[in-house]
Amino acid sequence: MEAFSHIAAATGLTGDEAKAAAAASSAGFAYGLAAIGPGIGIGYLVGKSVEAMARQPEAAGMVRTTMFLGIAFTEALALIGFVVFILIGL
Amino acid sequence: MSDATAMTTALPGPSPEVAVTKDMVRRGLIVAPLLIAICGFVWGLDGAYSSAYGIAIVLVNFALAAIIVAYTARISLGLMMGAVLFGYLVRLGLIFLAVLLVKDLSWISLPALGTTIIVTHLGLLVWEMKYVALSLAHPGLKPSARHSQELS
């Protein structure tokens, strides 16, 4: 709370405005950080799947199915970050 | 197989991810009234509208992901890899835009929307996983007893 009054004094905002601004920027950081992990995960997952499909094209159907579900599960992490973002800062 | 071959290999056959997504959309439409009713009970009419919007976002997101994979896999695996990665960014951007456009409207309830997005996404995936795990030979579609007999 003391930090918000310092920010408010320095920026000319009221305490509530400073708190809202801090919440919005924190939510933005949280969403950005939450999207990095799934991005790395999807890259790794798809890279390995492409390798598997190129090595064994006859198993491509099975690999694509599990790859697609893996992408969707990994993306759920980013969606959770997004929901936190919309609840805190949007 | 070399990396160059991996990047130029195309998969012109059927698209299992489209079958999986059709299955998930069908199940999503089946459970949608229940989710909307629950959100309506908890958050009122705004919650019901927001829940319907959240379900639509999740189903369109699944459909877009499947279309991207199915379309690009017919061209090359390298293109598919790039399209999936950029598609991830684009789809997150579209979801953000879809929520940003409605966030100030009177009928939107952000807690209901957020809860619906997470529950629908994870719920449909877990539900689908059950069937895919039952039958990886027929991705996304549990074979009927008659079909299994024909194969054996």
gemmi code that builds the backbone of each chain (N, CA, C; Angstrom):
import gemmi

chains = {
    "A": [
        ("MET", (0.830, -1.198, 0.000), (0.000, 0.000, 0.000), (0.870, 1.256, 0.000)),
        ("GLU", (1.993, 1.190, 0.770), (2.877, 2.351, 0.820), (3.503, 2.608, -0.556)),
        ("ALA", (3.789, 1.499, -1.249), (4.383, 1.637, -2.579), (3.422, 2.370, -3.515)),
        ("PHE", (2.133, 2.056, -3.399), (1.146, 2.716, -4.265), (1.078, 4.212, -3.976)),
        ("SER", (1.199, 4.575, -2.691), (1.163, 6.012, -2.396), (2.408, 6.717, -2.933)),
        ("HIS", (3.567, 5.991, -2.928), (4.775, 6.587, -3.521), (4.591, 6.783, -5.025)),
        ("ILE", (4.051, 5.726, -5.674), (3.825, 5.815, -7.126), (2.832, 6.928, -7.416)),
        ("ALA", (1.783, 6.983, -6.622), (0.760, 8.006, -6.826), (1.347, 9.403, -6.676)),
        ("ALA", (2.212, 9.579, -5.670), (2.825, 10.894, -5.456), (3.745, 11.255, -6.611)),
        ("ALA", (4.482, 10.254, -7.114), (5.442, 10.519, -8.188), (4.765, 10.767, -9.523)),
        ("THR", (3.627, 10.115, -9.764), (2.993, 10.222, -11.087), (1.803, 11.177, -11.123)),
        ("GLY", (1.360, 11.592, -9.981), (0.203, 12.482, -9.951), (-1.117, 11.735, -10.029)),
        ("LEU", (-1.064, 10.409, -9.939), (-2.302, 9.615, -9.963), (-2.838, 9.488, -8.546)),
        ("THR", (-4.097, 9.127, -8.446), (-4.628, 8.819, -7.118), (-4.164, 7.414, -6.730)),
        ("GLY", (-4.338, 7.063, -5.479), (-3.911, 5.744, -5.010), (-4.597, 4.621, -5.766)),
        ("ASP", (-5.899, 4.759, -6.004), (-6.649, 3.719, -6.712), (-6.204, 3.600, -8.165)),
        ("GLU", (-5.934, 4.769, -8.775), (-5.466, 4.746, -10.173), (-4.104, 4.066, -10.271)),
        ("ALA", (-3.228, 4.378, -9.313), (-1.895, 3.760, -9.313), (-2.020, 2.255, -9.113)),
        ("LYS", (-2.935, 1.864, -8.237), (-3.133, 0.436, -7.991), (-3.668, -0.258, -9.248)),
        ("ALA", (-4.611, 0.400, -9.935), (-5.158, -0.182, -11.163), (-4.089, -0.285, -12.247)),
        ("ALA", (-3.239, 0.737, -12.336), (-2.174, 0.702, -13.340), (-1.189, -0.417, -13.038)),
        ("ALA", (-0.852, -0.568, -11.746), (0.069, -1.639, -11.361), (-0.541, -3.007, -11.646)),
        ("ALA", (-1.831, -3.154, -11.387), (-2.506, -4.434, -11.647), (-2.510, -4.743, -13.137)),
        ("ALA", (-2.773, -3.707, -13.956), (-2.819, -3.921, -15.398), (-1.457, -4.334, -15.946)),
        ("SER", (-0.398, -3.644, -15.501), (0.923, -4.001, -16.018), (1.366, -5.366, -15.496)),
        ("SER", (1.032, -5.689, -14.251), (1.383, -7.015, -13.710), (0.657, -8.111, -14.474)),
        ("ALA", (-0.615, -7.849, -14.797), (-1.389, -8.846, -15.542), (-0.788, -9.045, -16.933)),
        ("GLY", (-0.351, -7.954, -17.546), (0.289, -8.064, -18.859), (1.555, -8.902, -18.803)),
        ("PHE", (2.370, -8.662, -17.770), (3.589, -9.464, -17.593), (3.225, -10.932, -17.363)),
        ("ALA", (2.205, -11.162, -16.546), (1.808, -12.538, -16.232), (1.374, -13.274, -17.494)),
        ("TYR", (0.599, -12.582, -18.345), (0.129, -13.216, -19.583), (1.306, -13.509, -20.511)),
        ("GLY", (2.212, -12.533, -20.615), (3.395, -12.732, -21.465), (4.229, -13.904, -20.990)),
        ("LEU", (4.468, -13.968, -19.684), (5.258, -15.068, -19.142), (4.529, -16.398, -19.315)),
        ("ALA", (3.211, -16.360, -19.151), (2.433, -17.600, -19.284), (2.428, -18.109, -20.718)),
        ("ALA", (2.647, -17.227, -21.682), (2.636, -17.653, -23.087), (3.995, -18.182, -23.541)),
        ("ILE", (5.062, -17.836, -22.815), (6.410, -18.270, -23.226), (6.563, -19.783, -23.092)),
        ("GLY", (6.186, -20.309, -21.920), (6.342, -21.745, -21.660), (5.620, -22.614, -22.680)),
        ("PRO", (4.323, -22.379, -22.904), (3.623, -23.166, -23.926), (4.234, -23.001, -25.324)),
        ("GLY", (4.738, -21.808, -25.623), (5.378, -21.595, -26.929), (6.577, -22.512, -27.102)),
        ("ILE", (7.418, -22.575, -26.061), (8.574, -23.476, -26.107), (8.092, -24.927, -26.191)),
        ("GLY", (7.082, -25.246, -25.395), (6.561, -26.613, -25.372), (6.004, -27.045, -26.714)),
        ("ILE", (5.243, -26.163, -27.349), (4.646, -26.502, -28.647), (5.744, -26.641, -29.703)),
        ("GLY", (6.727, -25.769, -29.648), (7.839, -25.870, -30.594), (8.555, -27.208, -30.468)),
        ("TYR", (8.830, -27.610, -29.238), (9.520, -28.870, -28.998), (8.650, -30.046, -29.455)),
        ("LEU", (7.383, -29.988, -29.095), (6.428, -31.066, -29.414), (6.285, -31.247, -30.927)),
        ("VAL", (6.092, -30.136, -31.630), (5.886, -30.227, -33.080), (7.183, -30.633, -33.774)),
        ("GLY", (8.311, -30.125, -33.273), (9.606, -30.499, -33.857), (9.828, -32.001, -33.781)),
        ("LYS", (9.573, -32.566, -32.624), (9.752, -34.012, -32.442), (8.740, -34.804, -33.273)),
        ("SER", (7.527, -34.265, -33.387), (6.500, -34.959, -34.174), (6.868, -34.970, -35.653)),
        ("VAL", (7.375, -33.838, -36.137), (7.801, -33.767, -37.539), (8.925, -34.768, -37.794)),
        ("GLU", (9.839, -34.849, -36.848), (10.949, -35.805, -36.962), (10.385, -37.235, -37.038)),
        ("ALA", (9.439, -37.536, -36.151), (8.854, -38.884, -36.126), (8.112, -39.189, -37.420)),
        ("MET", (7.358, -38.205, -37.941), (6.581, -38.434, -39.167), (7.493, -38.595, -40.379)),
        ("ALA", (8.603, -37.850, -40.386), (9.528, -37.966, -41.506), (10.255, -39.311, -41.466)),
        ("ARG", (10.540, -39.794, -40.257), (11.213, -41.092, -40.136), (10.264, -42.245, -40.459)),
        ("GLN", (9.023, -42.109, -40.038), (8.083, -43.219, -40.173), (6.725, -42.688, -40.674)),
        ("PRO", (6.615, -42.398, -41.968), (5.381, -41.786, -42.488), (4.147, -42.654, -42.276)),
        ("GLU", (4.317, -43.983, -42.187), (3.139, -44.857, -42.009), (2.498, -44.668, -40.635)),
        ("ALA", (3.253, -44.089, -39.676), (2.687, -43.830, -38.343), (2.219, -42.383, -38.209)),
        ("ALA", (2.169, -41.675, -39.339), (1.877, -40.233, -39.275), (0.510, -39.934, -38.670)),
        ("GLY", (-0.486, -40.780, -38.976), (-1.832, -40.536, -38.445), (-1.853, -40.532, -36.934)),
        ("MET", (-1.194, -41.537, -36.354), (-1.156, -41.634, -34.892), (-0.364, -40.470, -34.288)),
        ("VAL", (0.767, -40.168, -34.939), (1.605, -39.071, -34.430), (0.850, -37.747, -34.504)),
        ("ARG", (0.133, -37.536, -35.619), (-0.601, -36.267, -35.775), (-1.704, -36.138, -34.735)),
        ("THR", (-2.360, -37.245, -34.449), (-3.429, -37.195, -33.448), (-2.885, -36.804, -32.084)),
        ("THR", (-1.837, -37.504, -31.672), (-1.268, -37.206, -30.345), (-0.625, -35.818, -30.341)),
        ("MET", (-0.040, -35.433, -31.486), (0.550, -34.092, -31.569), (-0.525, -33.017, -31.398)),
        ("PHE", (-1.648, -33.208, -32.070), (-2.716, -32.211, -32.001), (-3.258, -32.086, -30.578)),
        ("LEU", (-3.463, -33.237, -29.939), (-3.958, -33.191, -28.561), (-2.907, -32.590, -27.631)),
        ("GLY", (-1.639, -32.901, -27.903), (-0.553, -32.321, -27.101), (-0.500, -30.808, -27.238)),
        ("ILE", (-0.676, -30.331, -28.476), (-0.704, -28.876, -28.703), (-1.836, -28.246, -27.900)),
        ("ALA", (-3.003, -28.887, -27.961), (-4.175, -28.315, -27.268), (-3.971, -28.328, -25.754)),
        ("PHE", (-3.381, -29.403, -25.236), (-3.137, -29.450, -23.792), (-2.112, -28.387, -23.384)),
        ("THR", (-1.061, -28.245, -24.193), (-0.039, -27.245, -23.875), (-0.619, -25.840, -23.930)),
        ("GLU", (-1.495, -25.640, -24.905), (-2.109, -24.330, -25.068), (-3.018, -23.975, -23.890)),
        ("ALA", (-3.492, -24.998, -23.200), (-4.350, -24.744, -22.033), (-3.609, -23.909, -20.989)),
        ("LEU", (-2.289, -24.113, -20.897), (-1.505, -23.316, -19.934), (-1.559, -21.835, -20.290)),
        ("ALA", (-1.401, -21.562, -21.589), (-1.477, -20.162, -22.031), (-2.871, -19.594, -21.796)),
        ("LEU", (-3.896, -20.440, -21.989), (-5.262, -19.962, -21.774), (-5.518, -19.656, -20.300)),
        ("ILE", (-4.918, -20.468, -19.420), (-5.057, -20.188, -17.990), (-4.408, -18.835, -17.664)),
        ("GLY", (-3.225, -18.595, -18.239), (-2.571, -17.290, -18.063), (-3.435, -16.169, -18.599)),
        ("PHE", (-4.097, -16.421, -19.737), (-4.956, -15.406, -20.337), (-6.155, -15.099, -19.449)),
        ("VAL", (-6.721, -16.146, -18.868), (-7.886, -15.940, -17.997), (-7.476, -15.144, -16.750)),
        ("VAL", (-6.297, -15.462, -16.204), (-5.802, -14.672, -15.074), (-5.644, -13.211, -15.492)),
        ("PHE", (-5.138, -13.023, -16.708), (-4.943, -11.683, -17.249), (-6.279, -10.924, -17.349)),
        ("ILE", (-7.299, -11.584, -17.886), (-8.567, -10.867, -18.052), (-9.251, -10.625, -16.716)),
        ("LEU", (-9.014, -11.497, -15.756), (-9.660, -11.307, -14.460), (-8.974, -10.235, -13.630)),
        ("ILE", (-7.642, -10.101, -13.799), (-6.909, -9.130, -12.978), (-6.812, -7.772, -13.650)),
        ("GLY", (-6.447, -7.811, -14.935), (-6.014, -6.539, -15.503), (-6.795, -5.966, -16.652)),
        ("LEU", (-7.726, -6.748, -17.235), (-8.360, -6.220, -18.450), (-9.447, -5.202, -18.093)),
    ],
    "B": [
        ("MET", (16.480, -40.355, -41.770), (16.083, -39.398, -42.812), (16.674, -38.029, -42.501)),
        ("SER", (17.127, -37.346, -43.508), (17.802, -36.087, -43.238), (16.800, -34.986, -42.893)),
        ("ASP", (17.318, -33.899, -42.319), (16.453, -32.780, -41.967), (15.797, -32.183, -43.204)),
        ("ALA", (16.565, -32.150, -44.307), (16.015, -31.570, -45.539), (14.804, -32.360, -45.994)),
        ("THR", (14.878, -33.700, -45.871), (13.734, -34.520, -46.266), (12.561, -34.296, -45.328)),
        ("ALA", (12.865, -34.175, -44.040), (11.798, -33.927, -43.065), (11.072, -32.634, -43.385)),
        ("MET", (11.808, -31.661, -43.884), (11.180, -30.365, -44.154), (10.349, -30.385, -45.431)),
        ("THR", (10.631, -31.339, -46.335), (9.901, -31.331, -47.610), (8.874, -32.460, -47.716)),
        ("THR", (8.830, -33.346, -46.723), (7.850, -34.440, -46.760), (6.432, -33.886, -46.599)),
        ("ALA", (5.531, -34.361, -47.428), (4.119, -33.953, -47.312), (3.287, -35.164, -46.910)),
        ("LEU", (2.157, -34.913, -46.257), (1.265, -35.999, -45.836), (-0.106, -35.771, -46.494)),
        ("PRO", (-0.295, -36.322, -47.676), (-1.528, -36.026, -48.417), (-2.759, -36.818, -47.966)),
        ("GLY", (-2.616, -37.727, -47.027), (-3.729, -38.607, -46.640), (-4.807, -37.904, -45.837)),
        ("PRO", (-5.642, -38.697, -45.147), (-6.718, -38.112, -44.328), (-6.161, -37.316, -43.151)),
        ("SER", (-6.986, -36.431, -42.601), (-6.539, -35.553, -41.519), (-7.171, -35.984, -40.199)),
        ("PRO", (-6.411, -36.713, -39.363), (-6.996, -37.176, -38.103), (-7.382, -36.045, -37.167)),
        ("GLU", (-6.653, -34.912, -37.249), (-6.973, -33.806, -36.325), (-8.336, -33.188, -36.647)),
        ("VAL", (-8.734, -33.267, -37.920), (-10.060, -32.760, -38.278), (-11.140, -33.662, -37.675)),
        ("ALA", (-10.890, -34.986, -37.722), (-11.848, -35.924, -37.122), (-11.933, -35.705, -35.615)),
        ("VAL", (-10.762, -35.499, -34.986), (-10.737, -35.253, -33.541), (-11.501, -33.980, -33.211)),
        ("THR", (-11.281, -32.939, -34.006), (-11.935, -31.659, -33.724), (-13.439, -31.734, -33.951)),
        ("LYS", (-13.850, -32.437, -35.016), (-15.298, -32.597, -35.248), (-15.938, -33.281, -34.050)),
        ("ASP", (-15.229, -34.279, -33.543), (-15.725, -34.996, -32.372), (-15.841, -34.066, -31.161)),
        ("MET", (-14.801, -33.240, -30.974), (-14.797, -32.328, -29.819), (-15.881, -31.261, -29.959)),
        ("VAL", (-16.058, -30.755, -31.170), (-17.097, -29.736, -31.388), (-18.477, -30.339, -31.124)),
        ("ARG", (-18.674, -31.570, -31.596), (-19.953, -32.244, -31.364), (-20.205, -32.395, -29.861)),
        ("ARG", (-19.178, -32.832, -29.146), (-19.340, -32.990, -27.690), (-19.506, -31.637, -27.009)),
        ("GLY", (-18.789, -30.641, -27.521), (-18.916, -29.296, -26.950), (-20.327, -28.769, -27.087)),
        ("LEU", (-20.945, -29.024, -28.251), (-22.320, -28.565, -28.452), (-23.294, -29.343, -27.566)),
        ("ILE", (-22.944, -30.596, -27.268), (-23.809, -31.402, -26.394), (-23.791, -30.852, -24.970)),
        ("VAL", (-22.569, -30.512, -24.467), (-22.480, -30.056, -23.067), (-22.713, -28.554, -22.910)),
        ("ALA", (-22.776, -27.829, -24.035), (-22.942, -26.371, -23.951), (-24.161, -25.943, -23.128)),
        ("PRO", (-25.349, -26.537, -23.355), (-26.505, -26.103, -22.551), (-26.281, -26.268, -21.057)),
        ("LEU", (-25.595, -27.347, -20.673), (-25.339, -27.594, -19.250), (-24.415, -26.517, -18.676)),
        ("LEU", (-23.331, -26.225, -19.420), (-22.391, -25.192, -18.957), (-23.063, -23.826, -18.872)),
        ("ILE", (-23.849, -23.514, -19.896), (-24.542, -22.223, -19.920), (-25.520, -22.133, -18.742)),
        ("ALA", (-26.205, -23.239, -18.477), (-27.149, -23.247, -17.356), (-26.428, -23.047, -16.026)),
        ("ILE", (-25.289, -23.720, -15.860), (-24.531, -23.581, -14.597), (-24.058, -22.135, -14.432)),
        ("CYS", (-23.470, -21.580, -15.515), (-22.988, -20.198, -15.431), (-24.149, -19.229, -15.224)),
        ("GLY", (-25.290, -19.529, -15.851), (-26.469, -18.686, -15.649), (-26.953, -18.744, -14.217)),
        ("PHE", (-26.851, -19.917, -13.619), (-27.273, -20.086, -12.223), (-26.345, -19.311, -11.290)),
        ("VAL", (-25.033, -19.356, -11.577), (-24.054, -18.717, -10.683), (-23.967, -17.211, -10.933)),
        ("TRP", (-23.889, -16.809, -12.215), (-23.635, -15.393, -12.531), (-24.838, -14.671, -13.166)),
        ("GLY", (-25.948, -15.344, -13.266), (-27.129, -14.707, -13.848), (-27.130, -14.757, -15.369)),
        ("LEU", (-27.988, -13.942, -15.967), (-28.143, -13.955, -17.423), (-26.854, -13.544, -18.138)),
        ("ASP", (-26.136, -12.573, -17.535), (-24.850, -12.165, -18.120), (-23.888, -13.347, -18.175)),
        ("GLY", (-23.897, -14.133, -17.104), (-23.028, -15.316, -17.050), (-23.385, -16.314, -18.136)),
        ("ALA", (-24.672, -16.472, -18.394), (-25.112, -17.413, -19.437), (-24.639, -16.948, -20.820)),
        ("TYR", (-24.825, -15.660, -21.102), (-24.353, -15.126, -22.395), (-22.834, -15.265, -22.517)),
        ("SER", (-22.128, -14.926, -21.436), (-20.665, -14.989, -21.460), (-20.191, -16.422, -21.640)),
        ("SER", (-20.899, -17.334, -21.005), (-20.536, -18.747, -21.124), (-20.699, -19.222, -22.567)),
        ("ALA", (-21.793, -18.836, -23.195), (-22.019, -19.212, -24.602), (-20.905, -18.638, -25.486)),
        ("TYR", (-20.530, -17.401, -25.193), (-19.447, -16.770, -25.967), (-18.121, -17.505, -25.739)),
        ("GLY", (-17.859, -17.882, -24.490), (-16.626, -18.608, -24.169), (-16.565, -19.957, -24.865)),
        ("ILE", (-17.695, -20.663, -24.895), (-17.737, -21.964, -25.586), (-17.462, -21.773, -27.075)),
        ("ALA", (-18.057, -20.727, -27.644), (-17.821, -20.449, -29.068), (-16.340, -20.164, -29.323)),
        ("ILE", (-15.707, -19.405, -28.432), (-14.278, -19.099, -28.593), (-13.453, -20.381, -28.592)),
        ("VAL", (-13.729, -21.261, -27.641), (-12.948, -22.498, -27.520), (-13.142, -23.385, -28.754)),
        ("LEU", (-14.384, -23.533, -29.210), (-14.647, -24.415, -30.350), (-14.028, -23.856, -31.638)),
        ("VAL", (-14.130, -22.548, -31.818), (-13.504, -21.939, -33.009), (-11.987, -22.075, -32.935)),
        ("ASN", (-11.436, -21.950, -31.734), (-9.995, -22.106, -31.551), (-9.549, -23.519, -31.944)),
        ("PHE", (-10.281, -24.527, -31.493), (-9.964, -25.911, -31.874), (-10.058, -26.086, -33.389)),
        ("ALA", (-11.120, -25.551, -33.962), (-11.333, -25.717, -35.400), (-10.212, -25.053, -36.201)),
        ("LEU", (-9.828, -23.851, -35.776), (-8.734, -23.157, -36.478), (-7.433, -23.952, -36.397)),
        ("ALA", (-7.135, -24.481, -35.202), (-5.908, -25.254, -35.020), (-5.911, -26.471, -35.945)),
        ("ALA", (-7.049, -27.157, -36.024), (-7.136, -28.357, -36.862), (-7.001, -28.002, -38.342)),
        ("ILE", (-7.646, -26.918, -38.747), (-7.581, -26.514, -40.160), (-6.146, -26.169, -40.553)),
        ("ILE", (-5.459, -25.466, -39.650), (-4.069, -25.082, -39.942), (-3.204, -26.326, -40.132)),
        ("VAL", (-3.322, -27.293, -39.209), (-2.498, -28.508, -39.312), (-2.879, -29.303, -40.558)),
        ("ALA", (-4.179, -29.491, -40.787), (-4.627, -30.317, -41.912), (-4.209, -29.709, -43.255)),
        ("TYR", (-4.350, -28.397, -43.366), (-4.044, -27.735, -44.636), (-2.540, -27.752, -44.928)),
        ("THR", (-1.741, -27.418, -43.916), (-0.299, -27.300, -44.158), (0.386, -28.655, -44.243)),
        ("ALA", (-0.162, -29.688, -43.581), (0.470, -31.015, -43.658), (0.424, -31.562, -45.077)),
        ("ARG", (-0.559, -31.122, -45.864), (-0.648, -31.581, -47.259), (0.426, -30.927, -48.126)),
        ("ILE", (1.007, -29.841, -47.614), (2.035, -29.143, -48.398), (3.426, -29.609, -47.982)),
        ("SER", (3.762, -29.430, -46.706), (5.024, -30.001, -46.209), (5.046, -29.965, -44.690)),
        ("LEU", (5.855, -30.859, -44.117), (5.947, -30.914, -42.658), (6.622, -29.663, -42.100)),
        ("GLY", (7.577, -29.126, -42.867), (8.244, -27.899, -42.427), (7.267, -26.737, -42.324)),
        ("LEU", (6.417, -26.641, -43.340), (5.396, -25.586, -43.317), (4.427, -25.807, -42.160)),
        ("MET", (4.100, -27.074, -41.913), (3.183, -27.372, -40.820), (3.778, -26.915, -39.488)),
        ("MET", (5.066, -27.172, -39.310), (5.714, -26.781, -38.050), (5.661, -25.261, -37.868)),
        ("GLY", (6.014, -24.542, -38.929), (5.960, -23.083, -38.843), (4.554, -22.575, -38.628)),
        ("ALA", (3.608, -23.195, -39.343), (2.209, -22.740, -39.234), (1.646, -23.011, -37.847)),
        ("VAL", (2.045, -24.131, -37.237), (1.539, -24.435, -35.890), (2.082, -23.402, -34.902)),
        ("LEU", (3.370, -23.081, -35.026), (3.962, -22.112, -34.084), (3.374, -20.714, -34.272)),
        ("PHE", (3.312, -20.261, -35.512), (2.731, -18.931, -35.727), (1.225, -18.957, -35.503)),
        ("GLY", (0.630, -20.111, -35.808), (-0.804, -20.253, -35.551), (-1.117, -20.130, -34.082)),
        ("TYR", (-0.221, -20.635, -33.244), (-0.394, -20.502, -31.792), (-0.450, -19.022, -31.406)),
        ("LEU", (0.493, -18.258, -31.934), (0.506, -16.816, -31.635), (-0.743, -16.131, -32.182)),
        ("VAL", (-1.079, -16.470, -33.421), (-2.233, -15.820, -34.055), (-3.511, -16.160, -33.309)),
        ("ARG", (-3.648, -17.430, -32.911), (-4.881, -17.829, -32.221), (-4.981, -17.176, -30.846)),
        ("LEU", (-3.826, -17.071, -30.145), (-3.861, -16.352, -28.863), (-4.262, -14.896, -29.079)),
        ("GLY", (-3.736, -14.309, -30.165), (-4.100, -12.929, -30.490), (-5.574, -12.788, -30.807)),
        ("LEU", (-6.106, -13.767, -31.535), (-7.536, -13.715, -31.885), (-8.417, -13.855, -30.642)),
        ("ILE", (-7.993, -14.744, -29.727), (-8.766, -14.907, -28.483), (-8.732, -13.596, -27.696)),
        ("PHE", (-7.537, -13.003, -27.633), (-7.401, -11.723, -26.935), (-8.315, -10.672, -27.560)),
        ("LEU", (-8.308, -10.635, -28.893), (-9.137, -9.654, -29.608), (-10.627, -9.919, -29.362)),
        ("ALA", (-10.986, -11.200, -29.386), (-12.400, -11.558, -29.182), (-12.882, -11.117, -27.804)),
        ("VAL", (-12.005, -11.229, -26.808), (-12.399, -10.813, -25.453), (-12.339, -9.289, -25.329)),
        ("LEU", (-11.301, -8.692, -25.945), (-11.142, -7.233, -25.864), (-12.351, -6.507, -26.469)),
        ("LEU", (-12.890, -7.074, -27.543), (-14.005, -6.412, -28.227), (-15.287, -6.392, -27.395)),
        ("VAL", (-15.432, -7.380, -26.503), (-16.700, -7.468, -25.766), (-16.572, -7.117, -24.293)),
        ("LYS", (-15.363, -6.816, -23.831), (-15.149, -6.715, -22.377), (-15.975, -5.604, -21.719)),
        ("ASP", (-16.284, -4.567, -22.471), (-17.034, -3.458, -21.872), (-18.541, -3.526, -22.147)),
        ("LEU", (-18.966, -4.544, -22.838), (-20.395, -4.657, -23.132), (-21.163, -5.032, -21.867)),
        ("SER", (-22.439, -4.669, -21.858), (-23.215, -4.822, -20.621), (-23.471, -6.278, -20.257)),
        ("TRP", (-23.525, -7.167, -21.256), (-23.901, -8.560, -20.988), (-22.717, -9.459, -20.650)),
        ("ILE", (-21.517, -8.892, -20.625), (-20.354, -9.765, -20.414), (-20.025, -9.888, -18.927)),
        ("SER", (-19.698, -11.117, -18.519), (-19.236, -11.373, -17.158), (-17.883, -12.068, -17.284)),
        ("LEU", (-16.813, -11.340, -16.969), (-15.472, -11.878, -17.202), (-15.182, -13.149, -16.392)),
        ("PRO", (-15.599, -13.235, -15.114), (-15.362, -14.509, -14.400), (-16.043, -15.697, -15.080)),
        ("ALA", (-17.264, -15.480, -15.554), (-17.970, -16.577, -16.237), (-17.271, -16.943, -17.536)),
        ("LEU", (-16.837, -15.922, -18.264), (-16.145, -16.161, -19.538), (-14.852, -16.935, -19.313)),
        ("GLY", (-14.044, -16.465, -18.339), (-12.765, -17.117, -18.066), (-12.938, -18.546, -17.589)),
        ("THR", (-13.865, -18.747, -16.679), (-14.099, -20.095, -16.163), (-14.557, -21.023, -17.279)),
        ("THR", (-15.455, -20.526, -18.129), (-15.956, -21.362, -19.227), (-14.846, -21.736, -20.191)),
        ("ILE", (-13.978, -20.770, -20.501), (-12.888, -21.057, -21.447), (-12.012, -22.200, -20.918)),
        ("ILE", (-11.611, -22.098, -19.648), (-10.715, -23.116, -19.083), (-11.429, -24.467, -18.971)),
        ("VAL", (-12.626, -24.443, -18.415), (-13.350, -25.706, -18.182), (-13.680, -26.397, -19.508)),
        ("THR", (-14.149, -25.624, -20.487), (-14.515, -26.229, -21.778), (-13.289, -26.783, -22.486)),
        ("HIS", (-12.217, -25.994, -22.519), (-11.001, -26.425, -23.212), (-10.456, -27.718, -22.601)),
        ("LEU", (-10.236, -27.697, -21.290), (-9.655, -28.874, -20.636), (-10.643, -30.045, -20.616)),
        ("GLY", (-11.901, -29.741, -20.368), (-12.897, -30.802, -20.300), (-13.023, -31.555, -21.614)),
        ("LEU", (-13.114, -30.810, -22.718), (-13.244, -31.462, -24.023), (-11.996, -32.263, -24.364)),
        ("LEU", (-10.840, -31.726, -23.989), (-9.593, -32.451, -24.283), (-9.519, -33.762, -23.520)),
        ("VAL", (-9.840, -33.704, -22.234), (-9.788, -34.927, -21.421), (-10.800, -35.940, -21.938)),
        ("TRP", (-11.982, -35.447, -22.289), (-13.029, -36.325, -22.828), (-12.549, -36.990, -24.121)),
        ("GLU", (-11.930, -36.187, -24.982), (-11.446, -36.718, -26.256), (-10.294, -37.694, -26.043)),
        ("MET", (-9.436, -37.377, -25.086), (-8.282, -38.247, -24.798), (-8.738, -39.654, -24.448)),
        ("LYS", (-9.845, -39.725, -23.752), (-10.367, -41.031, -23.347), (-10.631, -41.889, -24.589)),
        ("TYR", (-11.235, -41.270, -25.604), (-11.579, -42.031, -26.807), (-10.359, -42.292, -27.675)),
        ("VAL", (-9.448, -41.328, -27.721), (-8.237, -41.527, -28.521), (-7.395, -42.622, -27.894)),
        ("ALA", (-7.311, -42.629, -26.572), (-6.545, -43.667, -25.894), (-7.201, -45.033, -26.089)),
        ("LEU", (-8.548, -45.037, -26.186), (-9.240, -46.312, -26.412), (-8.890, -46.876, -27.784)),
        ("SER", (-8.730, -46.006, -28.736), (-8.517, -46.488, -30.089), (-7.623, -45.546, -30.878)),
        ("LEU", (-6.313, -45.728, -30.746), (-5.404, -44.879, -31.528), (-5.425, -45.269, -33.002)),
        ("ALA", (-5.911, -46.463, -33.297), (-5.964, -46.882, -34.696), (-7.032, -46.117, -35.463)),
        ("HIS", (-8.050, -45.612, -34.724), (-9.115, -44.826, -35.368), (-9.202, -43.509, -34.620)),
        ("PRO", (-8.264, -42.604, -34.864), (-8.110, -41.427, -34.003), (-9.390, -40.622, -33.856)),
        ("GLY", (-9.723, -40.390, -32.606), (-10.844, -39.516, -32.312), (-12.195, -40.180, -32.433)),
        ("LEU", (-12.255, -41.346, -33.013), (-13.542, -41.988, -33.228), (-13.478, -43.410, -32.678)),
        ("LYS", (-14.211, -43.634, -31.625), (-14.241, -44.984, -31.073), (-14.935, -45.895, -32.088)),
        ("PRO", (-14.254, -46.956, -32.540), (-14.879, -47.806, -33.558), (-16.064, -48.565, -32.979)),
        ("SER", (-17.062, -48.741, -33.810), (-18.218, -49.511, -33.361), (-17.837, -50.982, -33.323)),
        ("ALA", (-18.627, -51.787, -32.629), (-18.339, -53.220, -32.534), (-18.363, -53.858, -33.917)),
        ("ARG", (-19.316, -53.391, -34.769), (-19.438, -53.948, -36.116), (-18.191, -53.641, -36.940)),
        ("HIS", (-17.704, -52.384, -36.816), (-16.511, -51.983, -37.560), (-15.298, -52.777, -37.088)),
        ("SER", (-15.198, -53.025, -35.788), (-14.075, -53.785, -35.254), (-14.095, -55.213, -35.781)),
        ("GLN", (-15.316, -55.779, -35.904), (-15.422, -57.148, -36.412), (-14.994, -57.205, -37.873)),
        ("GLU", (-15.338, -56.157, -38.622), (-14.946, -56.137, -40.038), (-13.440, -56.088, -40.199)),
        ("LEU", (-12.785, -55.393, -39.280), (-11.335, -55.259, -39.378), (-10.621, -56.541, -38.981)),
        ("SER", (-11.222, -57.321, -38.048), (-10.532, -58.510, -37.535), (-10.751, -59.711, -38.464)),
    ],
}
model = gemmi.Model(1)
for chain_id, residues in chains.items():
    chain = gemmi.Chain(chain_id)
    for i, (resn, *xyz) in enumerate(residues, 1):
        res = gemmi.Residue()
        res.name, res.seqid = resn, gemmi.SeqId(i, " ")
        for name, pos in zip(("N", "CA", "C"), xyz):
            atom = gemmi.Atom()
            atom.name, atom.element = name, gemmi.Element(name[0])
            atom.pos, atom.b_iso = gemmi.Position(*pos), 0.0
            res.add_atom(atom)
        chain.add_residue(res)
    model.add_chain(chain)
structure = gemmi.Structure()
structure.add_model(model)
structure.setup_entities()
